[in-house]
């Protein structure tokens, strides 16, 4: 193990210029915690958070070591041994990227936590199985989920201005006033349209021309590299996962036709269900399960692509209803439980019912539900229990 080489690589990487914009999670993390994990989709900015903290902390760069588990220099190396040598030479902060690429990460992180007085921050795929990892790591690590960009974050990156985030209760109770205040500063429908097309990942700032290609790389690497590593998926099965994504382009967001999907993919329902679970964990799709009173049915009721941008590169003629619902679930589902409901499209936290549709959508399906709301696309401002769809992008 060549610590000198690793520290040289670390210094080179940490000395590079990094994005100034901080994602919502940065200010939510208590960096005093001894072991911190950041999970999230590929390309969502996990590594950037590591770099930003390294540069903002009062720790000397010589006391910080950044390593990435997919770097050739880490091949065959023990993270524990690296930490041991680094700590012995006065190291204080160990940053570990792509942790899911390391086979025994849970046992080694547990040992580092128990033995050394060292702060460790690691990042990995959203499919990272911390909760079920051996070594009882979940009790020691504080795990955060990053998610794709919110509409609020996208607008901040576009305009350079700061916008407040709101709780779901604040949106429900004061959506008219909140929307009106935002409308004084930006054109929300214009920003929302741009977001739907290219606003879910921070790398949109690098090049809009290359955005589609980079997003396609995100999808392929998530399947070919991340999911195959974490779940030991055979190479011959990889194409089936990709086929599922394309199938969702032609499927309206209603009940899943199991036989049609199973036949198209060429897999039995139990095998297909396993694939779906893994793609959901990898932030490629959303499995929206049945809500209150419907949970006796042991199958996903709705399948949606993870975020609206995926429709742009995977679907020739995307279904508008699917895009709307994908947006709603991606923005609300990060901080709340979202389930499918028979008296509305979704029930959130087993209490609030939301019916998602176009500008002319009415509350007819809500049956005078006191906790029922219409979420309408193509409107700037709402009224009473009708809330603009775009506004749900201000939850984080």
C-alpha positions as CSV (number, residue, x, y, z in Angstrom):
1,X,0.0,0.0,0.0
2,X,1.6,3.3,-1.2
3,X,0.2,6.0,1.0
4,X,2.5,8.6,-0.6
5,X,0.9,7.9,-4.1
6,X,-2.6,8.0,-2.7
7,X,-2.0,11.4,-1.0
8,X,-0.5,12.7,-4.2
9,X,-3.6,11.7,-6.2
10,X,-5.8,13.1,-3.4
11,X,-4.0,16.5,-3.6
12,X,-4.3,16.6,-7.3
13,X,-8.0,15.9,-7.2
14,X,-8.8,18.3,-4.3
15,X,-6.8,21.1,-5.9
16,X,-9.1,21.2,-9.0
17,X,-11.7,23.9,-9.3
18,X,-15.1,22.8,-8.1
19,X,-18.7,24.0,-8.5
20,X,-19.6,26.8,-6.2
21,X,-23.3,25.9,-5.9
22,X,-24.1,23.8,-2.9
23,X,-26.9,21.3,-3.1
24,X,-29.7,21.3,-0.5
25,X,-28.1,18.4,1.5
26,X,-24.8,20.2,2.2
27,X,-26.3,22.4,4.9
28,X,-28.4,19.6,6.3
29,X,-25.4,17.4,7.2
30,X,-23.8,17.5,10.6
31,X,-20.2,17.1,9.5
32,X,-19.2,16.6,13.1
33,X,-20.6,13.1,12.9
34,X,-17.8,10.5,12.9
35,X,-19.1,8.4,10.0
36,X,-21.3,9.9,7.3
37,X,-22.7,8.3,4.2
38,X,-24.2,10.0,1.1
39,X,-26.3,8.0,-1.2
40,X,-27.8,9.2,-4.5
41,X,-28.2,8.7,-8.2
42,X,-25.1,8.8,-10.4
43,X,-24.3,12.3,-11.5
44,X,-26.3,14.0,-8.7
45,X,-23.4,15.7,-7.1
46,X,-22.3,13.4,-4.2
47,X,-18.6,13.7,-5.0
48,X,-19.0,17.5,-5.2
49,X,-20.3,17.6,-1.6
50,X,-17.1,15.7,-0.5
51,X,-14.9,18.2,-2.3
52,X,-16.8,21.2,-1.1
53,X,-16.6,20.1,2.5
54,X,-12.9,19.3,2.2
55,X,-12.2,22.8,0.9
56,X,-14.4,24.6,3.4
57,X,-13.3,22.7,6.5
58,X,-10.6,24.1,8.7
59,X,-8.6,21.0,8.3
60,X,-5.3,21.2,6.4
61,X,-5.3,19.5,3.1
62,X,-2.3,17.4,4.2
63,X,-4.6,15.9,6.9
64,X,-7.3,15.0,4.3
65,X,-7.2,12.0,2.1
66,X,-9.6,11.5,-0.8
67,X,-9.8,8.1,-2.4
68,X,-12.2,6.7,-5.0
69,X,-12.8,2.9,-4.9
70,X,-13.0,2.8,-8.7
71,X,-9.5,4.2,-9.1
72,X,-6.8,1.7,-10.3
73,X,-4.6,2.6,-7.4
74,X,-7.2,1.2,-5.0
75,X,-7.3,-2.2,-6.8
76,X,-6.8,-4.9,-4.2
77,X,-6.1,-2.5,-1.4
78,X,-7.7,-2.6,2.0
79,X,-9.6,0.6,3.0
80,X,-8.8,-0.3,6.7
81,X,-5.1,-0.5,6.0
82,X,-5.2,2.8,4.1
83,X,-7.0,4.4,7.1
84,X,-4.5,2.9,9.5
85,X,-1.5,4.3,7.8
86,X,-3.2,7.7,7.2
87,X,-4.2,8.0,10.8
88,X,-0.7,7.0,12.0
89,X,0.6,10.0,10.1
90,X,-1.8,12.5,11.6
91,X,-4.7,12.1,9.2
92,X,-8.0,13.6,10.3
93,X,-10.5,13.4,7.5
94,X,-11.0,10.4,5.1
95,X,-13.2,10.9,2.1
96,X,-14.2,7.7,0.2
97,X,-16.0,7.9,-3.1
98,X,-17.8,5.1,-5.0
99,X,-17.7,3.0,-1.8
100,X,-20.0,0.4,-3.4
101,X,-17.1,-0.6,-5.7
102,X,-15.3,-2.1,-2.7
103,X,-16.3,-5.6,-1.7
104,X,-15.9,-5.5,2.1
105,X,-16.7,-1.9,2.7
106,X,-19.1,-2.5,5.6
107,X,-16.7,-4.5,7.7
108,X,-13.8,-2.2,7.0
109,X,-15.8,1.0,7.7
110,X,-17.0,-0.6,11.0
111,X,-13.5,-1.4,12.0
112,X,-12.2,2.1,11.1
113,X,-15.1,3.6,13.1
114,X,-14.3,1.4,16.2
115,X,-10.5,1.7,16.1
116,X,-9.5,5.2,14.9
117,X,-10.4,8.7,15.9
118,X,-11.0,9.6,12.3
119,X,-13.8,11.4,10.5
120,X,-15.0,9.4,7.5
121,X,-17.4,10.6,4.8
122,X,-18.2,8.1,2.1
123,X,-20.5,8.3,-1.0
124,X,-22.1,5.6,-3.1
125,X,-24.8,4.5,-5.4
126,X,-28.4,5.0,-4.2
127,X,-28.6,1.2,-4.4
128,X,-26.0,1.0,-1.6
129,X,-27.3,-1.5,0.9
130,X,-26.2,0.0,4.2
131,X,-29.2,-1.1,6.1
132,X,-28.6,-4.7,5.4
133,X,-24.8,-4.7,5.1
134,X,-22.9,-7.0,7.3
135,X,-20.9,-5.6,10.2
136,X,-23.8,-3.7,11.7
137,X,-22.7,-0.5,9.9
138,X,-26.2,1.1,9.9
139,X,-26.0,1.7,13.7
140,X,-22.7,3.6,13.3
141,X,-23.2,5.5,10.0
142,X,-25.5,8.5,9.5
143,X,-26.8,8.0,6.0
144,X,-28.2,10.8,3.8
145,X,-30.1,10.5,0.5
146,X,-29.3,13.3,-2.0
147,X,-31.8,12.7,-4.9
148,X,-31.9,14.5,-8.2
149,X,-32.0,18.3,-8.4
150,X,-35.2,19.9,-7.3
151,X,-36.8,22.6,-9.5
152,X,-35.8,25.1,-6.8
153,X,-32.2,24.1,-7.0
154,X,-32.3,24.2,-10.8
155,X,-33.7,27.7,-10.8
156,X,-31.1,28.8,-8.3
157,X,-28.3,27.5,-10.5
158,X,-29.9,29.1,-13.6
159,X,-30.4,32.6,-12.0
160,X,-27.8,32.8,-9.3
161,X,-30.5,33.9,-6.9
162,X,-31.6,32.2,-3.7
163,X,-35.1,30.8,-3.2
164,X,-36.7,29.4,-0.1
165,X,-37.8,25.8,0.3
166,X,-41.1,25.0,1.9
167,X,-42.6,22.1,3.8
168,X,-45.5,20.1,2.3
169,X,-47.8,21.6,4.9
170,X,-46.7,25.1,4.0
171,X,-47.4,24.4,0.3
172,X,-50.8,23.1,1.1
173,X,-51.9,25.9,3.3
174,X,-50.2,28.9,1.5
175,X,-49.6,27.8,-2.1
176,X,-51.3,30.9,-3.5
177,X,-49.0,33.3,-1.6
178,X,-45.9,31.2,-2.2
179,X,-46.5,30.9,-5.9
180,X,-47.3,34.7,-6.2
181,X,-44.0,35.5,-4.4
182,X,-42.0,33.3,-6.8
183,X,-43.8,34.7,-9.9
184,X,-42.5,38.1,-9.0
185,X,-38.9,36.9,-9.6
186,X,-39.1,34.2,-12.3
187,X,-41.4,32.7,-14.9
188,X,-42.2,29.4,-13.2
189,X,-43.7,27.6,-16.2
190,X,-40.7,28.6,-18.4
191,X,-38.3,27.3,-15.8
192,X,-40.4,24.2,-15.2
193,X,-40.4,23.3,-19.0
194,X,-36.6,23.7,-19.0
195,X,-36.3,21.5,-15.9
196,X,-38.4,18.8,-17.4
197,X,-36.1,18.7,-20.4
198,X,-32.6,19.0,-18.9
199,X,-32.7,20.1,-15.2
200,X,-32.5,17.0,-13.0
201,X,-28.7,16.6,-12.9
202,X,-26.1,19.3,-12.1
203,X,-24.0,18.5,-15.2
204,X,-26.6,20.5,-17.3
205,X,-24.4,23.5,-16.5
206,X,-21.4,21.9,-18.3
207,X,-23.0,21.6,-21.7
208,X,-26.6,21.4,-22.9
209,X,-25.4,20.0,-26.2
210,X,-23.8,17.0,-24.5
211,X,-26.5,16.6,-21.8
212,X,-28.4,13.8,-23.5
213,X,-25.2,11.8,-24.1
214,X,-24.1,12.3,-20.5
215,X,-27.5,11.2,-19.2
216,X,-27.3,8.1,-21.3
217,X,-23.9,7.4,-19.8
218,X,-25.4,7.7,-16.3
219,X,-28.1,5.2,-17.2
220,X,-25.6,2.7,-18.7
221,X,-23.1,3.0,-15.9
222,X,-25.8,2.7,-13.3
223,X,-26.9,-0.6,-14.8
224,X,-23.6,-2.0,-16.2
225,X,-21.4,-1.0,-13.3
226,X,-23.3,-0.1,-10.1
227,X,-26.2,-2.5,-10.1
228,X,-24.2,-5.3,-11.6
229,X,-21.5,-4.9,-8.8
230,X,-23.9,-4.5,-5.9
231,X,-26.3,-7.3,-6.9
232,X,-23.9,-9.5,-8.8
233,X,-26.2,-9.4,-11.9
234,X,-25.0,-11.7,-14.7
235,X,-24.0,-9.8,-17.9
236,X,-26.6,-11.7,-19.9
237,X,-29.3,-10.2,-17.7
238,X,-28.2,-6.6,-18.1
239,X,-30.1,-6.0,-21.4
240,X,-33.3,-7.1,-19.7
241,X,-33.0,-4.2,-17.2
242,X,-32.5,-1.8,-20.1
243,X,-35.5,-3.2,-21.9
244,X,-37.7,-2.5,-18.9
245,X,-36.8,1.2,-19.1
246,X,-37.9,1.4,-22.7
247,X,-41.1,-0.5,-21.9
248,X,-42.0,2.1,-19.4
249,X,-42.0,4.7,-22.1
250,X,-45.0,3.0,-23.7
251,X,-46.8,2.2,-20.4
252,X,-49.3,4.7,-19.1
253,X,-49.0,5.3,-15.3
254,X,-51.9,3.0,-14.3
255,X,-51.8,-0.5,-13.1
256,X,-48.9,-2.6,-14.3
257,X,-49.7,-5.2,-16.9
258,X,-47.6,-8.0,-15.4
259,X,-48.0,-10.5,-18.3
260,X,-47.2,-7.9,-21.0
261,X,-44.1,-6.7,-19.2
262,X,-42.9,-10.2,-18.3
263,X,-43.4,-11.4,-21.9
264,X,-41.6,-8.4,-23.4
265,X,-38.6,-8.7,-21.1
266,X,-38.5,-12.5,-21.3
267,X,-38.6,-13.1,-17.5
268,X,-41.0,-14.7,-15.1
269,X,-42.9,-12.4,-12.7
270,X,-40.7,-13.3,-9.6
271,X,-37.5,-12.6,-11.6
272,X,-39.0,-9.4,-13.1
273,X,-40.0,-8.2,-9.7
274,X,-36.4,-8.6,-8.5
275,X,-35.1,-6.6,-11.4
276,X,-37.6,-3.9,-10.7
277,X,-36.6,-3.6,-7.1
278,X,-33.0,-3.3,-8.1
279,X,-33.7,-0.6,-10.6
280,X,-35.8,1.3,-8.1
281,X,-32.9,1.1,-5.6
282,X,-30.6,2.4,-8.3
283,X,-32.7,5.5,-9.0
284,X,-33.7,4.5,-12.5
285,X,-37.4,3.9,-11.8
286,X,-40.0,4.5,-9.1
287,X,-42.1,1.6,-7.8
288,X,-45.1,3.2,-6.3
289,X,-46.9,0.7,-4.1
290,X,-50.5,0.6,-3.0
291,X,-51.6,2.9,-0.2
292,X,-54.0,2.7,2.7
293,X,-56.4,-0.2,2.5
294,X,-54.8,-1.6,-0.7
295,X,-51.6,-3.2,0.7
296,X,-52.9,-6.7,0.6
297,X,-52.0,-6.7,-3.1
298,X,-48.4,-7.7,-3.1
299,X,-47.2,-6.1,-6.3
300,X,-46.2,-2.6,-7.5
301,X,-49.3,-0.7,-8.7
302,X,-47.4,1.9,-10.7
303,X,-44.1,2.0,-12.4
304,X,-42.5,5.3,-13.4
305,X,-39.2,6.4,-14.7
306,X,-37.2,8.0,-11.9
307,X,-37.3,11.6,-13.2
308,X,-38.7,13.5,-16.2
309,X,-35.3,13.9,-17.9
310,X,-35.1,10.1,-18.5
311,X,-38.2,10.4,-20.8
312,X,-36.3,12.7,-23.1
313,X,-33.6,10.2,-24.1
314,X,-35.5,6.9,-23.6
315,X,-38.9,7.7,-25.1
316,X,-39.7,8.7,-28.6
317,X,-43.2,9.8,-27.7
318,X,-43.5,10.2,-23.9
319,X,-46.8,10.1,-22.2
320,X,-47.5,13.5,-20.6
321,X,-49.3,11.8,-17.6
322,X,-46.2,9.7,-16.9
323,X,-43.9,12.7,-17.0
324,X,-46.2,14.7,-14.6
325,X,-46.4,11.8,-12.2
326,X,-42.6,11.1,-12.4
327,X,-41.9,14.7,-11.5
328,X,-44.4,14.7,-8.6
329,X,-43.0,11.5,-7.1
330,X,-39.3,12.5,-7.6
331,X,-39.9,15.8,-5.8
332,X,-42.2,14.6,-3.0
333,X,-40.9,11.1,-2.5
334,X,-37.4,12.2,-1.3
335,X,-38.8,13.5,2.0
336,X,-42.2,11.8,2.2
337,X,-43.8,8.4,1.7
338,X,-45.7,8.3,-1.6
339,X,-48.2,5.5,-2.4
340,X,-50.7,4.7,-5.1
341,X,-54.3,5.4,-4.1
342,X,-57.7,4.4,-5.6
343,X,-59.4,7.7,-4.8
344,X,-56.8,9.9,-6.3
345,X,-53.4,9.3,-7.9
346,X,-51.3,9.3,-4.8
347,X,-51.6,9.3,-1.0
348,X,-48.7,10.9,0.8
349,X,-47.7,9.9,4.4
350,X,-50.9,7.9,4.5
351,X,-53.0,11.1,4.9
352,X,-52.8,13.6,2.0
353,X,-54.4,12.6,-1.3
354,X,-53.2,14.2,-4.6
355,X,-54.8,13.9,-8.1
356,X,-52.2,14.9,-10.8
357,X,-53.3,16.2,-14.2
358,X,-53.5,19.0,-16.7
359,X,-54.7,22.6,-16.2
360,X,-58.4,21.6,-16.5
361,X,-58.2,18.8,-13.9
362,X,-61.0,18.9,-11.4
363,X,-61.4,17.5,-7.9
364,X,-64.2,15.1,-8.9
365,X,-62.2,12.0,-8.1
366,X,-61.4,13.3,-4.6
367,X,-65.0,13.0,-3.5
368,X,-64.9,16.1,-1.3
369,X,-61.9,14.7,0.7
370,X,-60.8,17.4,3.2
371,X,-57.2,16.2,2.7
372,X,-57.5,16.0,-1.1
373,X,-55.7,18.2,-3.6
374,X,-55.6,18.7,-7.3
375,X,-52.1,19.0,-8.7
376,X,-52.4,20.8,-12.0
377,X,-49.8,21.2,-14.8
378,X,-49.7,24.4,-17.0
379,X,-51.0,26.8,-14.4
380,X,-48.8,29.4,-12.7
381,X,-51.0,29.9,-9.6
382,X,-53.6,27.8,-8.0
383,X,-56.8,28.4,-5.9
384,X,-58.3,26.6,-2.9
385,X,-57.3,22.9,-3.2
386,X,-55.8,23.2,-6.7
387,X,-52.0,23.6,-6.5
388,X,-49.6,24.1,-9.5
389,X,-47.5,21.1,-10.3
390,X,-44.3,23.1,-10.6
391,X,-44.6,24.3,-7.0
392,X,-43.8,20.8,-5.6
393,X,-40.3,21.4,-6.8
394,X,-39.7,23.7,-3.9
395,X,-39.9,21.1,-1.2
396,X,-36.1,20.8,-0.9
